[in-house]
């Protein structure tokens, strides 16, 4: 009797094993691990991005992303931290959800504890949000500003510039934080081309650079080649650089060149009316003259989350925190200014550009 029961048990186990084996054999090869790997951006010439062969590129679909800049989060600056947190909470609760968030430079003052504070706030907001919005960072002039801080006390000390800091160290801290190998890169989001530029030098190596962006010949050649090789007439291309390549409005005496290679950059961009360029640096209040400039291509200045300034008097506006939400459908680009403290749209900052109908 015991032998019969044992045989029946072994038979049942064998049947279960056969059924599980058949089920696994029929299961699709794309496992969860495969799906995670498939979601990761692939490598293009050593830079992060989605490869865009024109023959297989999918048709354009609706896209929604946000651009903020000049968050100026330092470990000691609680006001800047509060405003950055408010901006993230506002943007990561948008409906429909955003496909991307670009933080376009001047993250802090380039110190390790500044990057740690940005990361901490981002993790905190993401932990409470149901949305997982990808975030991309660009480098601003303030990412080189550790050179103005005393190496021991971290107090502001321009008299002892560069305070033991080096340009290579500043660049490496940003690259480590941004998780890439160059300050310039590209990626595709829902088949739309995103190009991120960044300064490669600062006043540490050449005092005449000041706070301007320095774009190397290699970066400019890469930009020219990238625009040419992946150009689609009538389809927007989004380009980001912290410093604007022209004086975009406001009263800036003696400050008409925010990019050292401004002429070369404009020469590359002007043949492409499809380029929609986003810059920060000026803290220009949204809706001011110069918030949108068209010169062959379209340039937007996305104000500041930490401290917008009046467009003419340059007066600080401490009760303001601003950025832009961009909606794209085909060749039509709609840009809406957002007040993050009031959680409201700015009626004075509503713009539409149709690159598909431009000459």
KAHURA-V351829 format. One record per residue. RES is the residue in one small letter. PHI is phi in whole degrees, -180 to 180 (* if undefined). D_LAST is the distance of its C-alpha to the last C-alpha in Angstrom with 2 decimals. Layout:
# KAHURA-V351829
res:RES phi:PHI d_last:D_LAST
res:RES phi:PHI d_last:D_LAST
This chain:
# KAHURA-V351829
res:x phi:* d_last:91.55
res:x phi:-64 d_last:89.68
res:x phi:-63 d_last:88.73
res:x phi:-63 d_last:87.28
res:x phi:-62 d_last:85.15
res:x phi:-64 d_last:83.89
res:x phi:-64 d_last:82.93
res:x phi:-61 d_last:81.07
res:x phi:-64 d_last:79.15
res:x phi:-65 d_last:78.16
res:x phi:-63 d_last:77.08
res:x phi:-64 d_last:74.84
res:x phi:-63 d_last:73.26
res:x phi:-64 d_last:72.61
res:x phi:-63 d_last:70.94
res:x phi:-61 d_last:68.61
res:x phi:-61 d_last:67.72
res:x phi:-65 d_last:66.88
res:x phi:-64 d_last:64.69
res:x phi:-63 d_last:62.74
res:x phi:-63 d_last:62.29
res:x phi:-64 d_last:60.91
res:x phi:-63 d_last:58.51
res:x phi:-67 d_last:57.18
res:x phi:-66 d_last:56.82
res:x phi:-89 d_last:54.64
res:x phi:-74 d_last:52.47
res:x phi:-60 d_last:48.83
res:x phi:-70 d_last:48.39
res:x phi:-80 d_last:45.61
res:x phi:-81 d_last:47.79
res:x phi:-59 d_last:46.87
res:x phi:-62 d_last:46.89
res:x phi:-62 d_last:44.53
res:x phi:-65 d_last:42.15
res:x phi:-63 d_last:42.25
res:x phi:-65 d_last:41.53
res:x phi:-66 d_last:38.69
res:x phi:-77 d_last:37.02
res:x phi:-74 d_last:37.12
res:x phi:-59 d_last:34.03
res:x phi:-85 d_last:34.61
res:x phi:-89 d_last:34.48
res:x phi:-126 d_last:31.65
res:x phi:50 d_last:32.76
res:x phi:81 d_last:35.02
res:x phi:-124 d_last:32.51
res:x phi:-79 d_last:32.20
res:x phi:171 d_last:29.49
res:x phi:-103 d_last:29.05
res:x phi:-64 d_last:28.56
res:x phi:-118 d_last:25.38
res:x phi:-58 d_last:25.94
res:x phi:-57 d_last:22.84
res:x phi:-69 d_last:25.19
res:x phi:-114 d_last:27.04
res:x phi:-67 d_last:24.53
res:x phi:-70 d_last:25.01
res:x phi:-64 d_last:22.39
res:x phi:-63 d_last:20.70
res:x phi:-133 d_last:22.97
res:x phi:-60 d_last:23.21
res:x phi:-135 d_last:23.51
res:x phi:-142 d_last:25.13
res:x phi:-144 d_last:25.93
res:x phi:-125 d_last:27.07
res:x phi:-131 d_last:26.74
res:x phi:-131 d_last:29.58
res:x phi:-157 d_last:30.80
res:x phi:51 d_last:33.62
res:x phi:-77 d_last:36.28
res:x phi:48 d_last:38.91
res:x phi:-82 d_last:41.56
res:x phi:-115 d_last:44.78
res:x phi:-58 d_last:48.08
res:x phi:-92 d_last:49.67
res:x phi:-94 d_last:46.84
res:x phi:-70 d_last:47.54
res:x phi:-64 d_last:45.06
res:x phi:-63 d_last:42.12
res:x phi:-65 d_last:43.58
res:x phi:-61 d_last:43.91
res:x phi:-68 d_last:40.29
res:x phi:-64 d_last:39.00
res:x phi:-62 d_last:41.26
res:x phi:-63 d_last:40.06
res:x phi:-64 d_last:36.39
res:x phi:-63 d_last:37.23
res:x phi:-63 d_last:39.36
res:x phi:-66 d_last:36.67
res:x phi:-74 d_last:33.93
res:x phi:-88 d_last:36.32
res:x phi:-121 d_last:37.34
res:x phi:-67 d_last:33.90
res:x phi:-129 d_last:33.60
res:x phi:-66 d_last:31.92
res:x phi:-63 d_last:32.65
res:x phi:-75 d_last:30.15
res:x phi:-89 d_last:29.12
res:x phi:-165 d_last:29.05
res:x phi:-126 d_last:29.97
res:x phi:-108 d_last:28.75
res:x phi:-105 d_last:31.08
res:x phi:-94 d_last:29.09
res:x phi:91 d_last:31.94
res:x phi:56 d_last:34.98
res:x phi:-76 d_last:37.09
res:x phi:-162 d_last:40.33
res:x phi:-118 d_last:41.98
res:x phi:77 d_last:42.14
res:x phi:-86 d_last:45.79
res:x phi:-55 d_last:47.13
res:x phi:-72 d_last:48.26
res:x phi:-69 d_last:44.79
res:x phi:-61 d_last:43.29
res:x phi:-64 d_last:46.29
res:x phi:-67 d_last:45.66
res:x phi:-61 d_last:42.01
res:x phi:-62 d_last:43.21
res:x phi:-63 d_last:46.06
res:x phi:-66 d_last:43.95
res:x phi:-62 d_last:41.42
res:x phi:-64 d_last:44.33
res:x phi:-61 d_last:46.01
res:x phi:-69 d_last:43.07
res:x phi:-63 d_last:42.34
res:x phi:-65 d_last:46.02
res:x phi:-95 d_last:45.88
res:x phi:-98 d_last:42.57
res:x phi:-84 d_last:42.22
res:x phi:-96 d_last:38.67
res:x phi:-119 d_last:38.02
res:x phi:-81 d_last:34.61
res:x phi:-63 d_last:33.71
res:x phi:-123 d_last:33.31
res:x phi:-120 d_last:31.58
res:x phi:-113 d_last:32.40
res:x phi:-115 d_last:30.83
res:x phi:-91 d_last:32.92
res:x phi:-117 d_last:32.99
res:x phi:-64 d_last:35.01
res:x phi:-73 d_last:37.84
res:x phi:-68 d_last:38.47
res:x phi:-101 d_last:40.14
res:x phi:-83 d_last:42.20
res:x phi:-59 d_last:45.42
res:x phi:-65 d_last:46.15
res:x phi:-96 d_last:46.72
res:x phi:-108 d_last:49.30
res:x phi:-60 d_last:52.96
res:x phi:-66 d_last:53.81
res:x phi:-100 d_last:56.90
res:x phi:-87 d_last:56.30
res:x phi:64 d_last:52.47
res:x phi:-71 d_last:52.60
res:x phi:-64 d_last:49.87
res:x phi:-146 d_last:51.13
res:x phi:-64 d_last:48.69
res:x phi:-65 d_last:51.76
res:x phi:-108 d_last:52.58
res:x phi:-51 d_last:49.03
res:x phi:-97 d_last:48.33
res:x phi:56 d_last:51.34
res:x phi:78 d_last:51.90
res:x phi:-84 d_last:48.38
res:x phi:-130 d_last:46.31
res:x phi:-62 d_last:42.61
res:x phi:-61 d_last:43.28
res:x phi:-67 d_last:45.10
res:x phi:-63 d_last:42.34
res:x phi:-63 d_last:39.70
res:x phi:-66 d_last:42.06
res:x phi:-62 d_last:42.81
res:x phi:-64 d_last:39.13
res:x phi:-62 d_last:38.61
res:x phi:-64 d_last:41.77
res:x phi:-63 d_last:40.68
res:x phi:-80 d_last:37.16
res:x phi:59 d_last:38.75
res:x phi:-151 d_last:36.70
res:x phi:-107 d_last:37.29
res:x phi:-142 d_last:34.39
res:x phi:-76 d_last:32.50
res:x phi:-113 d_last:29.19
res:x phi:-162 d_last:28.53
res:x phi:-146 d_last:26.18
res:x phi:-161 d_last:26.61
res:x phi:-113 d_last:25.07
res:x phi:-127 d_last:25.58
res:x phi:50 d_last:25.17
res:x phi:75 d_last:22.96
res:x phi:-93 d_last:20.53
res:x phi:-86 d_last:20.58
res:x phi:-115 d_last:22.25
res:x phi:-123 d_last:22.81
res:x phi:-115 d_last:25.56
res:x phi:-107 d_last:26.25
res:x phi:-169 d_last:29.40
res:x phi:-70 d_last:31.57
res:x phi:-109 d_last:34.23
res:x phi:-139 d_last:36.35
res:x phi:-148 d_last:37.77
res:x phi:-65 d_last:40.14
res:x phi:-66 d_last:42.93
res:x phi:-99 d_last:42.06
res:x phi:-154 d_last:40.53
res:x phi:-64 d_last:41.22
res:x phi:-71 d_last:38.35
res:x phi:-68 d_last:35.86
res:x phi:59 d_last:37.15
res:x phi:-98 d_last:34.97
res:x phi:-75 d_last:31.76
res:x phi:-86 d_last:30.23
res:x phi:-110 d_last:31.21
res:x phi:-108 d_last:29.03
res:x phi:-67 d_last:30.97
res:x phi:-55 d_last:29.74
res:x phi:-65 d_last:30.30
res:x phi:-67 d_last:28.08
res:x phi:-65 d_last:25.20
res:x phi:-65 d_last:25.67
res:x phi:-63 d_last:25.81
res:x phi:-62 d_last:22.54
res:x phi:-60 d_last:20.76
res:x phi:-67 d_last:22.44
res:x phi:-64 d_last:21.88
res:x phi:-63 d_last:18.09
res:x phi:-67 d_last:18.03
res:x phi:-71 d_last:20.66
res:x phi:-115 d_last:19.43
res:x phi:-73 d_last:15.66
res:x phi:-126 d_last:14.35
res:x phi:-55 d_last:10.70
res:x phi:81 d_last:9.71
res:x phi:-112 d_last:13.04
res:x phi:-61 d_last:13.86
res:x phi:-123 d_last:16.00
res:x phi:-103 d_last:18.47
res:x phi:-119 d_last:19.98
res:x phi:-128 d_last:23.14
res:x phi:-150 d_last:25.14
res:x phi:-60 d_last:27.79
res:x phi:-90 d_last:27.02
res:x phi:-74 d_last:23.69
res:x phi:-82 d_last:22.17
res:x phi:-162 d_last:21.96
res:x phi:-73 d_last:24.09
res:x phi:-92 d_last:22.44
res:x phi:86 d_last:24.38
res:x phi:82 d_last:28.09
res:x phi:-104 d_last:30.92
res:x phi:-127 d_last:31.30
res:x phi:-60 d_last:33.26
res:x phi:71 d_last:33.26
res:x phi:-124 d_last:31.05
res:x phi:-102 d_last:27.64
res:x phi:-126 d_last:27.68
res:x phi:-101 d_last:28.11
res:x phi:-128 d_last:27.22
res:x phi:-58 d_last:29.35
res:x phi:-96 d_last:26.72
res:x phi:-57 d_last:23.93
res:x phi:-62 d_last:22.55
res:x phi:-65 d_last:22.62
res:x phi:-65 d_last:21.00
res:x phi:-63 d_last:18.07
res:x phi:-63 d_last:17.67
res:x phi:-73 d_last:17.54
res:x phi:-83 d_last:15.10
res:x phi:-59 d_last:12.43
res:x phi:-69 d_last:10.90
res:x phi:-117 d_last:10.34
res:x phi:-65 d_last:7.94
res:x phi:-76 d_last:10.22
res:x phi:-73 d_last:13.16
res:x phi:-116 d_last:15.06
res:x phi:-105 d_last:17.91
res:x phi:-117 d_last:21.26
res:x phi:-139 d_last:23.97
res:x phi:-120 d_last:27.34
res:x phi:75 d_last:29.99
res:x phi:-83 d_last:29.65
res:x phi:59 d_last:31.19
res:x phi:-69 d_last:28.90
res:x phi:-54 d_last:29.81
res:x phi:-62 d_last:27.07
res:x phi:94 d_last:25.72
res:x phi:-73 d_last:26.35
res:x phi:-57 d_last:23.93
res:x phi:102 d_last:22.09
res:x phi:-64 d_last:22.29
res:x phi:-132 d_last:18.49
res:x phi:-131 d_last:16.54
res:x phi:-119 d_last:12.86
res:x phi:-147 d_last:12.53
res:x phi:86 d_last:9.68
res:x phi:-118 d_last:11.15
res:x phi:-110 d_last:13.20
res:x phi:-118 d_last:16.95
res:x phi:-115 d_last:19.73
res:x phi:-107 d_last:23.34
res:x phi:-93 d_last:25.67
res:x phi:66 d_last:28.79
res:x phi:-155 d_last:32.16
res:x phi:-81 d_last:34.62
res:x phi:-88 d_last:37.59
res:x phi:-159 d_last:37.04
res:x phi:-61 d_last:33.98
res:x phi:-128 d_last:34.17
res:x phi:-58 d_last:33.47
res:x phi:-67 d_last:30.26
res:x phi:-106 d_last:32.04
res:x phi:-79 d_last:35.71
res:x phi:62 d_last:35.16
res:x phi:-73 d_last:38.04
res:x phi:-62 d_last:38.66
res:x phi:-120 d_last:38.35
res:x phi:-67 d_last:40.94
res:x phi:-92 d_last:40.73
res:x phi:-116 d_last:37.06
res:x phi:-154 d_last:35.51
res:x phi:-132 d_last:31.79
res:x phi:-168 d_last:29.06
res:x phi:-127 d_last:25.97
res:x phi:-115 d_last:25.65
res:x phi:-117 d_last:22.38
res:x phi:-120 d_last:21.81
res:x phi:-128 d_last:19.26
res:x phi:-140 d_last:18.83
res:x phi:64 d_last:16.44
res:x phi:-95 d_last:12.96
res:x phi:-97 d_last:14.29
res:x phi:-118 d_last:15.98
res:x phi:-109 d_last:18.66
res:x phi:-119 d_last:20.63
res:x phi:-124 d_last:24.05
res:x phi:-73 d_last:26.51
res:x phi:-129 d_last:30.02
res:x phi:-97 d_last:33.42
res:x phi:-79 d_last:35.66
res:x phi:-79 d_last:38.92
res:x phi:-95 d_last:38.45
res:x phi:52 d_last:36.68
res:x phi:-140 d_last:34.23
res:x phi:-78 d_last:30.54
res:x phi:-99 d_last:29.43
res:x phi:-62 d_last:28.10
res:x phi:-81 d_last:26.72
res:x phi:-130 d_last:24.53
res:x phi:-127 d_last:22.37
res:x phi:-132 d_last:18.64
res:x phi:-136 d_last:15.90
res:x phi:-126 d_last:12.50
res:x phi:-110 d_last:10.56
res:x phi:-72 d_last:8.56
res:x phi:-73 d_last:8.61
res:x phi:-111 d_last:6.57
res:x phi:-88 d_last:3.80
res:x phi:-68 d_last:0.00
